[in-house]
């Protein structure tokens, strides 16, 4: 008798446990359905609601680049579309993640950096930082062939116009021979070389014995500076450019400026401690 009672008790417990499990699963399923529904509704609201669709793209600080071209390019890239049972569904929601700007920068070399920000509920703002002209890079400066503006990093971003106002005495780098070969000799990269040549031009420009530096002509084994006074300055790219620069300043101050020696053709700084003047 006791055994039968015990068996019934165990069965009742199992039945009660199963009922509780079923009830729990029903509640869990309901909650899960509600959660999935809420997430789906939230995603739909965020990505497909007309309220959050981008209606305006503002472009700031663009001078060289057309704001209309940038707005068009961003509008084309800033979108989401997919095929849903043969029907294409698209979105331009302000909630979409920002695209990688690298592809856009390739289309607009004048731009150094750009950043997008959101102005809810439907405005995108693009902040533009354009490249600043630092030097003119040429194959032939005298004939103005293949000349373009470069920034401090050496990136070419637009053609050079000889009639451009405000740039009457630019830093000019004329690549007569391989610039890469010269960089190996000087152990500089392009950015370092531009920084050095820009500083040297600032120091020498305006000196009465020089006038201005007209151009830096790059050869594989030498660097030739043409000055407004009508002569050339030769530097050895296999030697220490800083040391040769100091020699040049000494020669200009002690000999040329004091009219102890007149330069008609060149100052050659490529031979040790010597400075050959002709």
C-alpha positions in Angstrom: 0.0 0.0 0.0 2.8 2.4 1.0 4.5 1.6 -2.3 1.4 2.5 -4.3 1.0 5.8 -2.5 4.7 6.7 -3.1 4.3 5.9 -6.8 1.3 8.2 -7.1 3.1 11.0 -5.3 6.1 10.7 -7.7 3.7 10.7 -10.7 1.9 13.8 -9.4 5.3 15.6 -8.9 6.4 14.7 -12.5 3.1 15.9 -13.9 3.3 19.2 -11.9 6.9 19.6 -13.1 5.9 19.1 -16.8 3.0 21.6 -16.4 5.4 24.1 -15.0 7.9 23.5 -17.8 5.2 23.9 -20.4 4.0 27.1 -18.8 7.5 28.4 -18.7 8.1 27.6 -22.3 4.9 29.3 -23.3 5.9 32.4 -21.4 9.5 32.3 -22.8 8.1 31.9 -26.3 5.8 34.8 -25.8 8.5 37.0 -24.4 10.9 35.9 -27.2 8.3 36.8 -29.8 7.7 40.2 -28.1 11.4 40.9 -28.0 12.0 39.9 -31.6 8.9 42.0 -32.6 10.2 45.0 -30.6 13.7 44.7 -32.2 12.2 44.4 -35.7 9.9 47.3 -35.1 12.9 49.4 -33.8 15.0 48.5 -36.8 12.2 49.3 -39.2 11.6 52.6 -37.5 15.3 53.4 -37.5 16.1 52.4 -41.1 12.9 52.7 -43.0 10.8 55.3 -41.3 10.3 58.4 -43.4 11.1 60.5 -40.3 14.8 59.4 -40.3 15.5 59.5 -44.0 18.2 61.9 -44.9 16.8 65.0 -46.6 19.7 67.4 -46.5 23.5 67.1 -46.8 25.5 70.1 -45.6 29.1 70.5 -46.8 31.4 72.8 -44.8 34.8 74.4 -45.6 34.8 73.2 -49.3 36.5 75.8 -51.5 38.4 74.0 -54.3 35.9 71.2 -54.4 32.3 71.6 -55.6 29.8 71.2 -52.7 27.2 69.8 -55.2 29.7 67.1 -56.4 30.4 66.1 -52.8 26.7 66.0 -51.9 26.0 63.8 -55.0 28.9 61.4 -54.2 27.8 61.1 -50.5 24.2 60.5 -51.5 25.2 57.7 -53.8 27.4 56.0 -51.1 25.2 56.6 -48.1 22.4 54.2 -48.7 21.2 50.6 -48.0 19.3 48.5 -50.5 18.4 44.8 -50.8 16.0 42.5 -52.7 13.0 41.3 -50.9 11.0 38.7 -52.9 11.8 40.5 -56.2 11.2 43.9 -54.8 14.1 46.3 -54.1 13.9 48.0 -50.8 16.2 51.0 -50.1 17.0 53.3 -47.2 18.9 56.5 -46.6 18.3 56.6 -42.9 20.4 58.9 -40.8 21.0 55.8 -38.6 23.0 53.9 -41.2 26.7 53.4 -40.3 29.1 55.9 -42.0 30.9 54.6 -45.1 34.7 54.3 -45.4 35.8 57.7 -46.7 38.9 56.3 -48.4 37.1 55.6 -51.7 35.6 59.1 -51.7 39.0 60.7 -51.1 40.3 59.0 -54.2 37.7 60.8 -56.3 38.6 64.1 -54.7 42.4 64.4 -54.4 42.0 68.1 -53.2 40.6 66.8 -49.9 43.0 65.8 -47.2 40.5 64.7 -44.6 36.7 64.6 -44.2 34.3 63.6 -41.5 30.6 63.0 -41.3 28.3 63.8 -38.4 24.6 63.4 -37.9 22.1 66.2 -37.1 18.9 64.4 -36.2 16.5 63.7 -37.5 17.5 63.9 -41.2 20.6 66.1 -41.8 24.1 64.9 -42.6 27.0 67.3 -42.1 30.3 66.8 -43.9 33.4 68.7 -42.6 36.0 69.1 -45.3 39.7 69.8 -44.8 41.3 70.6 -48.1 45.0 70.2 -49.0 47.0 73.4 -48.7 49.4 74.2 -51.6 53.0 73.9 -50.4 55.2 73.5 -53.5 55.0 73.1 -57.3 56.2 69.8 -58.6 57.4 69.9 -62.2 59.2 67.9 -64.9 60.3 71.1 -66.6 59.7 74.4 -64.8 61.1 76.7 -67.6 58.5 75.2 -70.1 55.9 74.7 -67.3 55.5 71.1 -68.3 53.7 68.6 -66.0 53.4 71.1 -63.1 51.1 70.5 -60.2 50.6 71.7 -56.7 51.6 69.3 -53.9 51.0 69.6 -50.1 53.6 69.2 -47.3 53.3 65.5 -47.6 54.1 65.5 -51.3 50.6 64.6 -52.5 49.7 66.1 -55.9 46.2 67.4 -55.9 45.7 70.0 -58.7 47.4 71.5 -61.7 49.5 74.6 -61.4 48.4 77.7 -63.2 51.2 80.2 -63.9 48.7 83.1 -63.8 47.5 82.1 -60.3 47.4 85.1 -58.0 49.1 85.1 -54.6 51.7 82.5 -55.7 54.3 84.5 -57.5 57.3 82.9 -55.8 56.4 79.3 -55.0 58.8 76.6 -53.8 59.5 74.7 -57.1 60.8 71.1 -57.2 61.9 70.2 -60.7 62.4 66.4 -61.1 65.0 66.2 -63.8 66.0 62.6 -62.9 64.5 60.0 -60.6 63.5 61.6 -57.3 63.4 58.2 -55.7 67.0 57.6 -56.5 68.0 60.9 -54.9 65.9 60.0 -51.8 68.0 56.8 -51.4 71.2 58.9 -51.5 69.9 61.6 -49.0 68.2 59.0 -46.8 65.2 61.3 -46.7 61.6 60.7 -47.5 59.6 63.1 -49.7 58.0 64.8 -46.7 61.4 65.4 -45.0 62.9 66.7 -48.2 60.1 69.2 -48.8 60.4 70.4 -45.2 64.1 70.9 -45.6 63.9 72.7 -49.0 61.0 74.9 -47.8 63.1 76.1 -44.8 66.1 76.7 -46.9 64.1 78.8 -49.4 62.7 80.9 -46.5 66.2 81.5 -45.1 67.8 82.5 -48.5 64.9 84.4 -50.2 65.4 88.1 -50.0 69.1 88.1 -49.5 70.6 90.7 -51.8 73.3 88.3 -53.1 70.7 85.7 -54.0 67.4 87.4 -54.6 65.1 84.3 -54.4 65.5 80.6 -55.0 63.8 80.0 -58.4 63.8 76.2 -58.3 65.3 73.1 -56.8 66.4 70.8 -59.7 66.6 67.1 -58.6 69.1 64.8 -60.1 70.1 61.3 -59.0 73.5 62.4 -57.5 73.1 66.2 -57.1 70.7 69.0 -56.2 70.9 72.2 -58.2 69.5 75.4 -56.9 68.8 78.2 -59.4 68.7 81.6 -57.8 67.3 84.9 -59.1 70.8 86.5 -59.1 71.6 84.3 -62.1 73.8 81.5 -60.8 73.4 77.9 -59.6 74.3 76.3 -56.4 75.4 72.6 -56.5 74.9 70.2 -53.6 75.9 66.6 -53.3 73.0 64.4 -52.4 75.4 61.7 -51.3 76.8 64.0 -48.6 75.3 65.8 -45.6 72.9 68.4 -46.9 72.8 70.2 -43.6 76.5 70.6 -43.6 76.5 71.9 -47.2 73.8 74.3 -46.2 76.0 75.7 -43.5 78.9 76.0 -45.9 76.6 77.9 -48.3 75.5 80.4 -45.6 79.2 81.0 -44.6 80.2 81.6 -48.2 77.4 84.0 -48.9 78.0 86.0 -45.7 81.8 86.1 -45.7 82.6 86.3 -49.4 79.7 87.1 -51.6 77.9 89.5 -49.4 81.1 91.4 -48.6 81.9 91.5 -52.3 85.2 89.7 -51.8 84.1 87.3 -54.6 81.6 87.7 -57.4 79.5 84.7 -58.5 78.9 84.6 -62.2 78.0 80.9 -62.8 77.9 78.7 -59.7 78.8 77.9 -56.2 79.8 74.2 -55.9 79.5 72.7 -52.4 80.1 69.1 -53.3 83.8 68.7 -52.4 84.5 68.2 -48.7 85.1 71.5 -46.9 85.6 73.4 -50.1 83.2 75.8 -51.8 84.2 76.4 -55.4 83.0 79.8 -56.7 83.0 80.7 -60.4 
